[in-house]
Amino acid sequence: MRRMLSILAVLLLLPLVPVQAQVETPSWELGWESDVDDGVILDLDGNRWAVSHTLEIWVANNRPFELEVEIELELPSDAPLEAEIDSPITVAANANVTVEITLTGTTADEVRAFAPASAMVLTVTATEASQTNSGSTQEIEADLELPRVHRLEPNVPQAPNPFDAGTWIEMTLELNNMGNIRDAVTEAEAEVRSCPQLSVLGLEAVAGTVVEPTDVAGQAPEEVVLRLEASTSHPERTCEIRIIITSEGDGASRSTTVDVDVKAADPEDVVGDTNDVGTSDPSSPADDSPMPLPSSVLIVAVFLAFLRVPRRPENF
């Protein structure tokens, strides 16, 4: 009888053993405090190509004793980023803490050369190092991306040489894409100051030009040759030319300015052109050549000369 009672007692106590163990060793958790569900677009200074971004994680400890975890951060080998966190993390009993992860860029060239559409997976691994020495591990991830930067800039690498009125010269225009993604020119125009008789031709070939990121993987700027024409009546002066292009990527217009000297044509070589439209140069000196005498003055002069001629005596 006693033996049967002992067996029944053991059977009744067996279900309580796992419950007892579960109470003594409750779980701990690791998670994102920052919103990373749709990926993370990193904060980027596009002028310096510097990344500066902060993410937050939390660690919750539901145990009746202190928890300590070691945190490891991992990024792809080609990612132009560095990640830092204070580790290890100590969490008091029945408490939770929030910790920051700091993300910075490597070199400016590496950040700019990395395709903004490519996701970089940040892996956060937490390993328990508490008094239980169980060594349990938890892991979370987040997709990181660099933002798209558009900066299409025109440049004239060499100022054009002086040229004569009534002639033309060529000028090379560079299109530099200083962003991190392909761009295109939607519109190009020129503004000429002080020289309304100077024309800039060839801008229609600039619109629609596709430009890859300059200096990335050895990419050179795109070049377009423009033509400068000065009318035959163009005065001698320095002309300011401003070339303006508009980016398809961000819709912004950026410009460059260059000066060119136009020399006045030799008057003996100038042939009149009724279609030559322009304004006179207020700084040009007045014409000092003598004006022709009026016809009435010429007649009076001839008459006076006739009166002064002596007459011969008459013979009778």
JOHU-V409182 format. One record per pair of residues at least 12 apart in sequence whose ideal C-beta (glycine too) atoms are under 8 Angstrom apart, sorted by the first residue. I is the first residue (numbers start at 0). GAP is how many residues later the second one is. Records with the same first field share a line. If there is no record, write none. Layout:
I = GAP ; GAP
//
This chain:
24 = 38 ; 107 ; 109
25 = 36 ; 37 ; 38
26 = 35
27 = 31 ; 32 ; 33 ; 34 ; 35 ; 39 ; 41 ; 63 ; 100 ; 108 ; 110
28 = 30 ; 31 ; 33 ; 109
29 = 27 ; 28 ; 29 ; 39 ; 94 ; 96 ; 108 ; 109 ; 110
30 = 26 ; 27 ; 29 ; 109
31 = 23 ; 24 ; 25 ; 26 ; 108 ; 110
32 = 22 ; 23 ; 24 ; 25 ; 65
33 = 21 ; 22 ; 23 ; 108
35 = 19 ; 106 ; 107
38 = 80 ; 103 ; 104 ; 105 ; 106
39 = 13 ; 15 ; 102 ; 103 ; 104 ; 105
40 = 104 ; 105 ; 106
41 = 39 ; 61 ; 102 ; 103 ; 104 ; 105
43 = 61 ; 67 ; 102 ; 103 ; 105
45 = 101 ; 103 ; 105 ; 133
47 = 60
48 = 56 ; 59 ; 60 ; 62 ; 63
49 = 54 ; 55 ; 58 ; 61
50 = 29 ; 30 ; 52 ; 53 ; 54 ; 60 ; 95
51 = 51 ; 52 ; 53
52 = 49 ; 50 ; 51
53 = 46 ; 47 ; 48 ; 49
54 = 45 ; 46 ; 48 ; 67 ; 87
55 = 42 ; 43 ; 44 ; 45
56 = 14 ; 41 ; 42 ; 44 ; 67 ; 83
57 = 38 ; 39 ; 40 ; 41
58 = 30 ; 32 ; 37 ; 38 ; 40 ; 67
59 = 31 ; 35 ; 36
60 = 30 ; 31 ; 32 ; 33 ; 34 ; 35
61 = 32
62 = 30 ; 31
63 = 29 ; 30
64 = 28 ; 65 ; 66
65 = 24 ; 25 ; 26 ; 27 ; 64 ; 65
66 = 23 ; 24 ; 26 ; 61 ; 63
67 = 20 ; 21 ; 22 ; 23 ; 60 ; 61 ; 62
68 = 19 ; 20 ; 22 ; 57 ; 58 ; 59 ; 60 ; 61
69 = 17 ; 18 ; 56 ; 57 ; 59
70 = 14 ; 16 ; 17 ; 18 ; 28 ; 53 ; 54 ; 55
71 = 15 ; 52 ; 53 ; 55
72 = 12 ; 28 ; 49 ; 50 ; 51 ; 52
73 = 48 ; 49 ; 51
74 = 45 ; 46 ; 47 ; 48
75 = 44 ; 45
77 = 36
78 = 35 ; 41 ; 65
79 = 25 ; 26 ; 27 ; 30 ; 31 ; 33 ; 34
80 = 22 ; 23 ; 24 ; 25 ; 39 ; 63
81 = 21 ; 22 ; 23 ; 24
82 = 18 ; 19 ; 20 ; 39
83 = 17 ; 18 ; 20
84 = 14 ; 15 ; 16 ; 17
85 = 13 ; 14
87 = 41
88 = 37
100 = 21 ; 23
102 = 19 ; 41
110 = 35
111 = 37 ; 68 ; 101 ; 104
112 = 67 ; 100 ; 103 ; 104
113 = 32 ; 66
114 = 65 ; 66
115 = 29 ; 30 ; 31 ; 32 ; 33 ; 64 ; 65
116 = 28 ; 64
117 = 27
118 = 24 ; 25 ; 26
119 = 23 ; 24 ; 25
120 = 20 ; 21 ; 22 ; 23
121 = 19 ; 20 ; 21 ; 22
122 = 16 ; 17 ; 18
123 = 15 ; 16 ; 17 ; 18
124 = 12 ; 13 ; 14
125 = 12 ; 13
145 = 34
147 = 31 ; 32 ; 33 ; 101
148 = 30 ; 31 ; 32
149 = 29 ; 31 ; 33 ; 97 ; 99 ; 100 ; 102
150 = 26 ; 27 ; 28 ; 96 ; 99 ; 103
151 = 23 ; 24 ; 25 ; 26 ; 27 ; 31 ; 33 ; 59 ; 93 ; 95 ; 97 ; 100 ; 102
152 = 22 ; 23 ; 24 ; 25 ; 101 ; 103
153 = 19 ; 20 ; 21 ; 22 ; 89 ; 90 ; 91 ; 100 ; 101 ; 102
154 = 18 ; 19 ; 21 ; 66 ; 101
155 = 15 ; 16 ; 17 ; 18 ; 87 ; 100 ; 102
156 = 15 ; 17
157 = 14
158 = 99 ; 100 ; 101
159 = 68 ; 98 ; 100
161 = 98 ; 99 ; 100 ; 101
162 = 65 ; 67 ; 97 ; 98 ; 99 ; 100
163 = 66 ; 98 ; 99 ; 100 ; 101
164 = 32 ; 65 ; 66 ; 67 ; 68 ; 69 ; 70 ; 71 ; 97 ; 98 ; 99 ; 100
165 = 64 ; 65 ; 66 ; 68 ; 99 ; 103 ; 104
166 = 62 ; 63
167 = 59 ; 60 ; 61 ; 62
168 = 58 ; 59
169 = 55 ; 56 ; 57 ; 58
170 = 54 ; 55 ; 56 ; 57 ; 87 ; 89
171 = 51 ; 52 ; 53 ; 54
172 = 33 ; 50 ; 51 ; 52 ; 53 ; 70
173 = 47 ; 48 ; 49
174 = 31 ; 34 ; 36 ; 46 ; 47 ; 48 ; 49 ; 70
175 = 35 ; 38 ; 45
176 = 34 ; 35 ; 36 ; 37 ; 44
177 = 35 ; 36
178 = 34 ; 70
179 = 33 ; 36
180 = 32 ; 68
181 = 28 ; 29 ; 30 ; 31
182 = 27 ; 28 ; 64 ; 65 ; 66
183 = 24 ; 25 ; 26 ; 27 ; 63 ; 64 ; 65
184 = 21 ; 22 ; 23 ; 24 ; 26 ; 60 ; 61 ; 62 ; 63
185 = 21 ; 22 ; 60 ; 61 ; 62
186 = 20 ; 58 ; 59 ; 66
187 = 15 ; 16 ; 18 ; 19 ; 55 ; 56 ; 57 ; 58
188 = 14 ; 54 ; 55
189 = 13 ; 36 ; 51 ; 52 ; 53 ; 54
190 = 50 ; 51 ; 53
191 = 47 ; 48 ; 49 ; 50
192 = 46 ; 47 ; 48 ; 49
193 = 43 ; 44 ; 45 ; 46
194 = 35 ; 39 ; 42 ; 44 ; 45 ; 67
195 = 82 ; 83
196 = 33 ; 34 ; 36 ; 37 ; 79 ; 80 ; 81 ; 82
197 = 30 ; 31 ; 32 ; 33 ; 36 ; 41 ; 43 ; 62 ; 64
198 = 29 ; 30 ; 31
199 = 26 ; 27 ; 28 ; 41 ; 43
200 = 25 ; 26 ; 27 ; 28
201 = 22 ; 23 ; 24 ; 25
202 = 23
204 = 19
205 = 18 ; 39
208 = 13 ; 15
209 = 12
225 = 17
227 = 13 ; 32
229 = 32
230 = 42 ; 45 ; 46 ; 47
231 = 33 ; 38 ; 39 ; 41 ; 44
232 = 32 ; 37 ; 40 ; 43 ; 45
233 = 28 ; 30 ; 31 ; 44
234 = 27 ; 29 ; 45 ; 46 ; 48 ; 49
235 = 26 ; 27 ; 28 ; 45
236 = 24 ; 25 ; 44 ; 46
237 = 21 ; 22 ; 23 ; 24
238 = 20 ; 21 ; 22 ; 23
239 = 17 ; 18 ; 19
240 = 16 ; 17 ; 18 ; 19
241 = 13 ; 14 ; 15
242 = 12 ; 13 ; 14 ; 15
//
